[in-house]
């Protein structure tokens, strides 16, 4: 889901406020990080009976995140969108 400009600005500002100039945990690059203006979902499900795939017939959960990509090594870092929204709303 695409974030609107106001959401994206607030979220990226909150990340910078809390983390400072973000440093890649893999290569150490700290400039030019690309924050995607998109909400992603990390999905958690159960393995099917034979262990070969995921089964979504039962209960599944997901984590709402925003992603940032390192311009040097392409490592992707995720930030918990729910936590960021709570911080922005003053519900720390």
SULSUL-V24394 format. One record per residue. N is the residue number from 1. NEAR is the number of other ideal C-beta (glycine too) atoms within 8 Angstrom. D_LAST is the distance of its C-alpha to the last C-alpha in Angstrom with 1 decimal. Layout:
N:NEAR:D_LAST
N:NEAR:D_LAST
This chain:
1:4:24.6
2:6:24.8
3:11:21.8
4:6:23.0
5:7:23.0
6:6:20.2
7:8:17.8
8:11:19.1
9:8:18.9
10:9:15.2
11:16:14.4
12:9:16.8
13:8:15.7
14:11:12.0
15:14:13.8
16:10:16.2
17:6:13.7
18:7:12.0
19:7:15.3
20:5:17.9
21:7:21.2
22:11:20.7
23:7:23.6
24:14:25.2
25:5:25.1
26:7:28.6
27:8:30.7
28:6:28.6
29:12:29.0
30:8:26.4
31:6:27.8
32:6:28.1
33:12:25.4
34:7:25.7
35:11:22.5
36:9:23.9
37:7:23.0
38:9:23.0
39:10:20.8
40:10:22.2
41:8:22.2
42:8:22.8
43:7:24.9
44:7:25.5
45:9:28.8
46:8:31.6
47:8:34.8
48:9:37.9
49:4:40.8
50:5:42.5
51:5:39.3
52:5:40.1
53:6:37.5
54:7:34.4
55:10:34.8
56:6:32.6
57:3:34.7
58:7:32.5
59:4:28.8
60:9:26.7
61:6:23.1
62:8:21.4
63:9:18.4
64:9:17.5
65:12:17.4
66:15:18.5
67:12:21.1
68:13:22.4
69:11:26.0
70:14:27.6
71:8:30.7
72:8:32.7
73:8:32.5
74:6:30.8
75:10:28.1
76:8:25.3
77:11:21.7
78:9:19.1
79:12:15.4
80:9:13.4
81:11:13.2
82:8:11.1
83:8:8.2
84:13:9.1
85:9:9.5
86:9:6.1
87:11:5.0
88:9:8.3
89:6:8.1
90:5:5.6
91:5:3.8
92:4:0.0
